Amino acid sequence: MLLTVALVGACGTISTTAPAPTPADFQGIASEVTKRGIAIDHIVSGDAGCTDPVLIPTAIGFDANGLDQAAPTRIYLYVFRDRAAFERLRGTIDGCARSFVTDPETFETIEQSPFVVAAQGPWAPEFEAALRESLEVAAGTGN
């Protein structure tokens, strides 16, 4: 009887440890981006900027501008399943970028496991900082 009371009492215990955050889906990423003053438009799932059959299912292309980035820029977001996929496939994005980069000197990328953002730059400083912060928040622990 005493054991039953102890077990039932333990079931009502409130944990003070927060669960580890998991990476956001595209809606969560878009929410973080727009909260920071960046507008996104022309969203296309499967737009990797290249024809790589492995990257296409992970990719979402969109136009973005805002803050100090007046002209819209095409952004390619690669959303990997987990950190292992991110680490395994990260290098393939550089090869893909050769399809859409017109000036390698101003190529921009942000890596925040399990996400990679790549685009032709240059990006304005406030725009880049907001985009980077958005991915950091949306990535959670990056698993």
C-alpha positions as CSV (number, residue, x, y, z in Angstrom):
1,M,0.0,0.0,0.0
2,L,2.8,2.4,0.9
3,L,4.6,1.5,-2.4
4,T,1.4,2.3,-4.3
5,V,1.1,5.8,-2.7
6,A,4.8,6.5,-3.4
7,L,4.4,5.5,-7.1
8,V,1.2,7.5,-7.5
9,G,2.9,10.5,-5.8
10,A,5.9,10.2,-8.1
11,C,3.6,10.4,-11.2
12,G,2.5,13.8,-10.1
13,T,6.0,15.2,-9.8
14,I,6.7,18.1,-12.1
15,S,10.0,18.1,-13.9
16,T,11.9,21.3,-13.9
17,T,14.2,20.1,-16.8
18,A,13.1,21.5,-20.1
19,P,13.1,19.0,-23.0
20,A,15.8,19.5,-25.6
21,P,14.4,21.7,-28.4
22,T,14.2,20.0,-31.8
23,P,14.8,21.7,-35.1
24,A,11.9,23.6,-36.5
25,D,10.1,22.8,-39.8
26,F,10.0,25.4,-42.6
27,Q,7.0,27.2,-41.0
28,G,9.0,27.6,-37.8
29,I,12.0,28.8,-39.7
30,A,9.9,31.3,-41.7
31,S,8.3,32.5,-38.5
32,E,11.7,33.2,-36.9
33,V,12.9,35.0,-40.1
34,T,9.8,37.2,-40.4
35,K,9.8,38.1,-36.7
36,R,13.2,39.7,-37.3
37,G,12.0,41.9,-40.1
38,I,12.9,39.8,-43.2
39,A,10.1,39.4,-45.7
40,I,10.0,36.1,-47.7
41,D,8.2,35.4,-51.0
42,H,8.2,33.0,-53.9
43,I,8.7,29.9,-51.8
44,V,9.4,26.8,-53.8
45,S,9.8,23.4,-52.2
46,G,12.5,21.3,-53.9
47,D,14.3,24.4,-55.3
48,A,18.0,23.5,-54.6
49,G,19.4,25.9,-57.1
50,C,20.8,22.9,-59.0
51,T,19.9,19.5,-60.2
52,D,21.5,17.4,-57.5
53,P,18.9,14.6,-56.8
54,V,20.1,14.2,-53.2
55,L,19.7,17.9,-52.3
56,I,16.4,18.6,-54.1
57,P,14.2,16.9,-51.5
58,T,16.0,18.8,-48.7
59,A,15.7,22.2,-50.4
60,I,13.4,25.2,-50.2
61,G,14.1,28.3,-52.3
62,F,12.7,31.7,-51.5
63,D,13.3,35.4,-52.1
64,A,14.1,37.5,-49.0
65,N,14.7,41.1,-48.3
66,G,14.2,43.5,-45.4
67,L,16.1,45.5,-42.8
68,D,19.2,46.9,-44.7
69,Q,18.8,44.4,-47.6
70,A,16.7,46.5,-50.0
71,A,16.8,44.2,-53.1
72,P,15.3,40.7,-52.8
73,T,17.9,37.9,-53.0
74,R,17.2,34.2,-53.8
75,I,18.0,32.1,-50.8
76,Y,18.4,28.3,-50.9
77,L,17.6,26.6,-47.6
78,Y,18.7,23.0,-47.1
79,V,16.9,21.2,-44.2
80,F,18.6,18.0,-43.2
81,R,16.9,15.3,-41.1
82,D,19.5,15.4,-38.4
83,R,23.1,16.3,-37.6
84,A,24.5,13.1,-39.2
85,A,22.8,14.0,-42.5
86,F,23.9,17.6,-42.2
87,E,27.5,16.4,-41.7
88,R,27.3,13.9,-44.5
89,L,25.7,16.2,-47.1
90,R,27.1,19.6,-46.2
91,G,29.9,19.4,-48.8
92,T,27.5,18.7,-51.7
93,I,26.1,22.2,-51.3
94,D,29.3,23.8,-52.6
95,G,29.1,21.8,-55.8
96,C,25.4,22.8,-56.1
97,A,26.2,26.4,-55.6
98,R,28.3,26.5,-58.8
99,S,24.9,26.4,-60.6
100,F,23.6,29.6,-59.1
101,V,26.6,31.6,-57.9
102,T,27.6,34.3,-60.4
103,D,30.4,35.8,-58.2
104,P,32.3,33.4,-55.9
105,E,33.8,36.4,-54.0
106,T,30.3,37.4,-52.6
107,F,28.8,33.9,-52.1
108,E,27.1,33.8,-48.7
109,T,26.3,30.8,-46.5
110,I,25.1,30.2,-43.0
111,E,25.5,26.7,-41.4
112,Q,23.5,25.8,-38.3
113,S,23.0,22.1,-38.0
114,P,20.7,20.7,-39.4
115,F,20.2,23.7,-41.7
116,V,22.4,25.4,-44.4
117,V,21.4,28.6,-46.2
118,A,23.3,29.5,-49.3
119,A,22.9,32.4,-51.8
120,Q,24.6,34.8,-54.1
121,G,25.6,37.8,-52.0
122,P,26.6,40.2,-50.8
123,W,24.1,40.4,-48.0
124,A,23.7,43.6,-46.0
125,P,25.0,43.3,-42.4
126,E,21.7,43.6,-40.5
127,F,20.0,41.2,-42.9
128,E,22.7,38.6,-42.4
129,A,22.7,38.9,-38.6
130,A,18.9,38.5,-38.5
131,L,19.0,35.5,-40.8
132,R,21.8,33.9,-38.8
133,E,19.9,34.5,-35.5
134,S,16.7,33.0,-37.0
135,L,18.5,29.8,-38.0
136,E,20.2,29.5,-34.6
137,V,16.8,29.7,-32.8
138,A,15.1,27.5,-35.3
139,A,17.8,24.8,-35.2
140,G,17.3,24.1,-31.5
141,T,20.0,21.7,-30.5
142,G,20.7,20.8,-34.1
143,N,19.9,17.2,-33.7
